[in-house]
Every structure is written in C-alpha cells, then in structure tokens.
C-alpha cells in the first residue's frame, strides 16, 4: 500500500513515522523548506516514550515525483488547502483514499446536509478544493492526539492515541475497516464512527473558543478557564454552536460546563493557535470559527458571541500579520 503524508509537521510527522516503522506500507511525504531537508537527510524522527523512533521516507515538494497513492493523509493547516488543491492531482487515482487529519470544519462538511447545499466560502471559497478532491475519495477523520515539532523534521508525541475515522455519509465500508487496521497496526486507538461529521463538530465545539481566546490573550488553557468572565463568554459561544449543531444533524448532549471539566483534566497546555501566533504562522481561524458563523447564517441561528470572537481574532490576526487582509 502506497501512503503519502501531505504536510509533515507535528501530526503528519507522528502518523508518518508510526506507519513507516510498522512496515505495512510504503510511506512518502510532501514537504518543503527545512522540513523537507530534514526528512531527506534523517528520515522520520519521532520522540515518544522516552526514545527516538526513526524510519525511512521518500520526501519531495513536488507531488508529481511521488505518483498515484492508495492513501493520502492531509495534515496541513486549513489556510494551506488552496495550495494543496492546486497540487494534489498527481497523487490521486480513482480509488485513492484521502483522509484530512486537520482541525475545524473540513471542506467536505456540507455534502449530505440539506441546509448546506453548496461549499462553505469560509473553508472552500468557490468550491475549488471540492473540485480538486472528489467527495467519493474522502474519509472523515478526527484527531485526538497532541504532538509538537520543536525543530524541523523532529516530532514530539505529547499525549493521546485516538483517531476517529468514518465515511462522511455514515456507510460501513471495507475501505474504512482496512484503514482502521492499518492505523491500529501503527499503534493508534481507532474508533470507526457511524457519524463522523458529528464527531468533527463535537471536537470543534470544544476548540472553537479555547484556541482563539488563547491566541488573543497569550493565556494557557487553565488561565482561560480560571477567569469566570472569560469562561462565561466561552459557554455562551458554545451554546450558540450547539444550537447550530442540532439543526445540521450534529446534536451535542453535553453542556459547556461538562466540556470544561474534560479540558481541565488535560492540565495546563498551550493551544496550537497560540503557538502559530508566537511563530508568525497563519492561524486557522476560518475553519475553527468562521465556518461556524457561516453555517449559523445558513440555518438562521443568531451567533452574537461567535461573531464577536471571530471579529476580534480576525482583527488581531491582521494586525499581527497572521491572518490575511
């Protein structure tokens, strides 16, 4: 089985190194810059359980050099997806499975939802990503793994082993089971979901406030939850998102307070969006907040708190040069 990791950062590096070390597939990577140089020189390098795991990889910045793949793991930031759409064609065959291991609302999220007949402008303006990556090739994925890349080409696994996968329309298929077996063989805890769209929404429900608020304030997760005014604002935005979810088949049974308790069990951590701000990388605001706001507009659900969060973070990002004008 030919597997390509498109985006060899923290999550891509973790999955790629584990798959390569398991030896059940041939693993390549699309990367660039210092990460590409490091992969070509050293291969995959993953720090986990107190040891450094190494595994070989064929890496290139040109997908055309790697050829058609059986499986593509997309592990890029949302803002990079337009570039991916322009370059991914040489990797795609009729049976290629494309798994976006990404944060927030993915470009395929609208398909099969009556209220969301067209692609979401916030994550796929003009439907260009949907046109480049056929829906029938896509499997949904939710990542419950934390990893960090402290230097190019070296990934540190921090916590979690969970990956949720499933057909976007909920069918039970052989390709899902095959992928589940491959990932389990690489050491991941796999859940095959009958409603992976709801799983995407549930993770987003917890991330959509913590990420931008930490980016705005520079606060760790515990500091955000320790401030009662900020925590109440988060809860209000989450209640709006829960109302939206109920209208698109992604109902959430928990309360915001239930989710805060889960977050506290993770201890004090720095969010990925805050790390992006600190390193000057473009933030994933559209996939995490803008898409929720857009879906709310489509299903006629007012979102005053989400609107405020999006507007403030967007302005902050533009001033800091980490969100496009």
N, C-alpha and C positions, 0 to 999 in steps of 0.2 A: 504494500500500500504506500503510495506516494503522498506525503503530507507536507504542506507548506505553511509556515508560520509567517503571516504578513504583519510585521511590526514586532521587532524582537526586543521590546522593553521589558518591564518587570513581569507582567502577566504572560506575554508571549514567550519571554525567556524561560519562565518557570515551566510552562506547558511543553515548550520545545525540548528543553533539556530532559525532562522526565520521559517524554515519548522516545527520544533518541536513545536514552540509557536503557529503556525497556527492551529495545531491539526488535520490536514487532513491525516497524515501518521505516521507510527511508525519509528522513526529515531534512527539509531545506528551509531557508528563511529569506524573506525580502527585508532588507535593512539598508541603512545609509549612514554616511558620516563615520564618526568614531565607533559606533556600534558595529557597523559593517567591518571595519578594520579589525576590531577585537575578535569578532566571530571568525574571520578568516585566519587570524593568527593563532587563536587559542581554542576555537570551538565553543560549544555551550559551557558555561560555568555557572553552577548553582550552589549557593551556600545554604545548606539545610542540615538540621540535626547535628550541628557542630562539625560538619565535614564539607569538603568541597567536591561536588559532583561534576565530572567533566564528560562530555560526549561530543562526537564529531558532528559537523553540519556543513552543508554546501550553502553558501550565502552569496547573494547578489543584490544589487539595487535595481536590476532590470528583470522583471518577471519573465520576459521573453527568453532569458537564458536558462530558466528552470523548467519550462514546458508544462503541459497539462498535468494537473494534480487530481488525486482521488479525494483529498480533503484539504480545505483551506481554513485555518484558524485566523480570523481577523482580530488582531489585538492592538489596534491603533486607537488614538483618541478620536472622538467624533469629528473635530474640525478637519482631520486628515482624510475623511471618507470621500470627499470630492476627488482628491488625487488618486485614491485607490480605484475609484470608479473609472478613471481615465486610463489606468494601467493594468487592470486585473485580467483583461480578456485572454492573454496568452496562457493563463493558469486554468482557465475554465473549459471543461468539457461537458457534454450533455448530462453526465452522471456525477459531476463534481459536487461534493457537499461543502457548503460554505457556512461556517459557524462563527458568528460575531461574538467574541468574548470581550464585550465592551460595556461601559456604563451608560445608564439612561435609556431613553426611548430609542429603539433602533429604527432604521429607515423602513423596515417591512411591517411595522406595527399596525398600520392602518388596514392591511389586507384582511378581509373577512369580518370587518366591523362595519355595520350598516351606516353608522353615523360618521365614519371616516373613509369616505369613498375614494378620495384622492390622496396622494402622498403628502406628508406634513412638510410645509415650507420650512419649518424651523430646523429639521434634520435632513431634508432632502429637497431643496429648492428646485422646482422644475421637474422633479422626478428623475433626475439624471442617474442617481445611484440605483434606483429600482430598474431603470432601463438597462444598466450595465450588468447587474447581478440578478438573473431571473429568480422570481419568488420560489419556483419549484426546486431550486438548488439549495434553499436556505433551511437550516435547522436553528431553532431558538436556543439561546444559552444564557444562563445567569451565573455569574462568578461569585462565589463566597470564599474567596481566597485573598489573602493580603500578602503582597510582595513588594520589594523596593529595590531599585537599581542605584546603588551608590556610586558606581562608575560604569562607563560604557562596557557592555558585554558581561557584567557580573551582576547576578540577581541574588538577593537575599530573601528567602522564604520566611515570612514573619508568623503567620497563623492561618489556619483554615485549610481544608482539603476539599471543600464542597463545590461541585459543578452540577447545575440543573440543566438538563437538555430535553428537547421535545420538538415535535412537529408543530409549526406555527398554527395549524388548524386542528391540532389535537389528535390526529390519527396515530395508531400504533403501527410502526413500520419496521422492516428488517434493518434499514439503514440506521435508525436510532439505536437499535439493540447492538448493532455492530460497533457503532461509535462508543456506546457505553462500555462495551467490553474492552475496546482499545484504551480508553481513558482509565478504566479500573486497573488495567494491567500496568499503567504508569503511576499508580499509587493514589489516584483521586477517588473521593467518595462521590459516586454518581447517583443522582436521582433522575429517573425518567418521568417527566411530567405530562399529564393529560391536558394541561392548560398553561403552557409556558409563558403565554402573554400575561396572564395574571401574576406569575412569578416575577416577571420583569417589572410589572407595576408595583408589586409589593416591595421589592428591593429599592426601587426608585422612591417610593413613599418615605422610606427612611433616610435616603441620601439627599433628597432634593433641598432640604433646609440646612442640614449639617455642613455640607460641602461649601455652598456659597457664603454662609454666615462665618464659617471659619476663615474663608478667604478674605472676607471684608475686614474681620477683626484681628486676624492672626492668632485666634484662640484655639487651643486643643479641644477635643470633644467634651471633656469633663467640665471645662470652663464654660462652654456654651450651655450645657445642661444645668450648671450650678446657678446661673443667673435667672431668677424667676420671670423677669420681663421678657428676656430672650426666649426662654423655654415656652412661655405662653404664646409668643409670636409663632414659634415653630409649630406648636399644636394647632393654632388657627389655620396656618397654611396647609398642614397635613389633613385637617378636616375638609378643606376645600378639595384637595386631591382625592380623598376618599369618596366624596360625592361624585366626582368625575368618574372614578373607577367603577362605581356602582352602575353608571349609565353606559359603560362600554364592556360590560362582562368581566370586570376585574374587581369585584367587591372585596373589601378588606374587613375582616371581623374584629381586628384589634382596635384599641384606642391609641391615640398618640402616647399616652402615659405608659401603655404596655410596651410600645416600641422603645421609649426612652429607657425603660428598665433593661431591655435587651442590649441597648447600646452601652449602658453603664457597665455591663458585665465584660465588655471588651477592654475596659480600662481607659486610660488616657491615650489618645492617639491623634496624629496629625492627618488630616484628610488629604486625598490626592489633589484636590483643587488648590488647597493652600500650598502644597509642595510645588504645583505648577506656577503659582504666583511668585513664589520665592525664587524660582529658577528662570522666570521670564517666559514660560511656555504658554501658548494659547489655552484658555480654560474651556472646559466642556459645558458651558452654561446653557447652550441651546438644548442639548439632549437631556439635561437634568431639570431645567426649569422652563425654558422657552417652549418646549414641546408640551408640557403640562398645561401651560397657559393657552396654547393654541388649541389643544383638544377641548379645554374648557369652553372656549369661544364656540367651537363647533357643536357642542352639546348643550349650549345655552346655560352654562353654570358659572355664576359670578365668581371671580377669583381675586378679590382686592388685596389679600395678603400675598398671594403668589405674584401678583402684578408688582407690588412694592418690592418684593425680594428680587424679582427679575430686573426691574428698572435700576435699583440701587447697585446691584452687582454688575450690570451691564455698563453703567457709567463709571464705576470703579475700574472695571477692566479696560475701558477705553482710555481712561486717564493713565493707567499703568502700562498700556501697550500690550495687554494680554487678551483683548477682545477686539475684533475688527470694527472700524468706524462704519 
